[in-house]
Amino acid sequence: MAILISALFLLLALMGAPLFAVIAASALWGFFQQDVNLSVVAIEIYRLTEMPVLTAIPLFTFAGYLLGESKAPQRLVRITDALLGWMPGGLAIVALIACALFTAFTGASGVTIVALGALLYPALKNAGYSTNFNLGLITTSGSLGLLFAPSLPLILYGVVAQQLALDIPVSIDDLFLAGIIPGTLMLVALSIYSALQKRDPAALQNKTKFDAKEAIAAIKDTAWEAPLPFIVLGGIYGGFIAVSEAAAITAFYVLLVSVVIRREISLRKLPIVMRDSMKLVGAIMVILAVSLASTNYMIDAEIPTSIFDFISEHIDSQLTFLFLLFLFLLVLGMMLDIFSAIVIMVPIILPIAIQFGIHPVHLGILFLANMQLGYFTPPVGMNLFIASFRFQRPVTELYRATIPFFFILLTTVLLITYVPWLSLVFID
Amino acid sequence: MPKIQIQRIQHWLHLAEDFLLAAVLFVMLSLAVIDIAMRLITGGSLIWIPPVLQVLVLWLGLLGALLASRSQEHIAIDVISRFVGPLGKKVCGISGSLFAAIVCSVVAFYAVEFIQQSIEYDDIAFAQVPAWPLQLIIPFTFSLMALRFFLHTLGFIRIKGYQPNPALKGENV
């Protein structure tokens, strides 16, 4: 019976039933089996009010959507181009850096491809890159940067890990520090590949030199946005402000600049931006809420312990465990979006990984790095569909275009998995 | 009830939800900024702000989820329905929406029981504020979500090519 019910829930999930409903149903079913009053699910949902850091999620998302609707993406491309465009492979590197920065601030929700892709795609074409390379680069860049503060997946991982009351505390500040080197590694690997790309010789004629005048103009143009990364990153990394405070400052500042000072978002448009951003927030939060209940049930039923017992019968080395985890997460990343994957899988995987001697912060980074691949792993990576929709290309063409990028990032993910030092060097 | 009247009720309900959502977001942002400003300027803070912010997160999250259910924009795996024909899409749409409607109804029902217990035991949220009015958002949003998913189920049954999610409408796969 239990297997039949689980299979039914899985089938419904694969058929496109909202994930939160599937998770809620399995929690309800589990508690029902244990004769627990089902109002426990509502109690668990109300526990969302016990996590102060959660205010960061709606506020950063709102700020990200405001940035996406304003002309900030254009200015971001302009300034990175003015400062870095003269390098070999300059524009491609500009694209990578701009996308990484934008993704970190907008929470890896596919906004990057929509907001920046439209600007970068024609620019890259003008610079003589092949269509295949352009499509691959932009689709890949849509999830680049999610290891950098203040990305939502990092925050969410911290929130979920904190719920598990581990012996080794997982602070979100530590996660922000841990992501720096692995994130940079991915950025550098893709930049090298881009710099080595062959370009159309005709387009090389209009090669750009560094233009001091344009650089100064571009800096002036971004005068309002430029302080933002410094305030937020400096504040968080310097330990002056908490994550939720950084989110409040960012949202308030971006609202002020885009609506009052620059007036790029009209008051008429503002409610639409609010609604669009809160739809995403709601979709994430409701999954988080019901998964608090399912996690509680799983821990009660000692599911992670029995999985660990099963695994440790067959595997005893950490290296083998890490490799199996890597394969598992790769498949998981294809099926689940990053937010659901975190709230559903981390409560199961984390206790097991700790038994194998893996640091929870390292696990967080390798988990997210793996999930980043999942964004553009065929057949169902979300960014493949967003790019296909945005650039009006069949999704199969994007499968092909992203292959080299996939293997480059796959290599970096393996490095991140097997070299914990990359993630833990800044952690005490 | 005549159709026009139902549509009118729906229209006002949507407006009310939108307004509530915008108000909660606005209050939340303002309080968060006031909290930081107070700390910087006076060194002290209003002790009721952090717990209020935490309740507002729940409200915002659930109201956002309600909004997402209006246009069926919840996170879903959606592997099968991407690769099947119109009939398969219809079957997926009906079963997914009906399932979500049932689950939301069950959660809403037990959330009412949760609140009854909360009233009975005089649960306090913070300071002297009782918890139950703050908890009302759970049955409120889940019952409206159940309603929305029932309407989507009817939509999938009765309307050809029904697709409430605008992002999936124009997909050329």
Interface residues (C-beta under 8 A of the other chain):
Chain A: L12 A13 L14 M15 G16 A17 P18 L19 F20 A21 V22 A24 A25 L28 N37 L38 S39 V41 A42 I43 I45 Y46 L48 T49 E50 M51 P52 L54 T55 I57 P58 L59 F62 I241 S244 E245 A247 A248 I249 A251 F252 L255 P271 M274 R275 M278 K279 L280 V281 G282 A283 I284 M285 V286 I287 L288 A289 V290 M335 L336 D337 F339 S340 P379 V380 F385 S388 F389 Q392 P394 V395
Chain B: D18 L21 A22 L25 M28 L29 A32 V33 D35 I36 P50 P51 L53 Q54 V55 L56 V57 L58 L60 G61 L62 L63 G64 A65 L66 L67 A68 S69 S71 Q72 E73 H74 I75 A76 I77 D78 V79 I80 S81 R82 V91 C92 G93 S95 G96 S97 F99 A100 V103 C104 V106 V107 Y110 A111 E113 F114 I115 Q117 A125 L134 Q135 I138 P139 A167 G170 E171 N172 V173
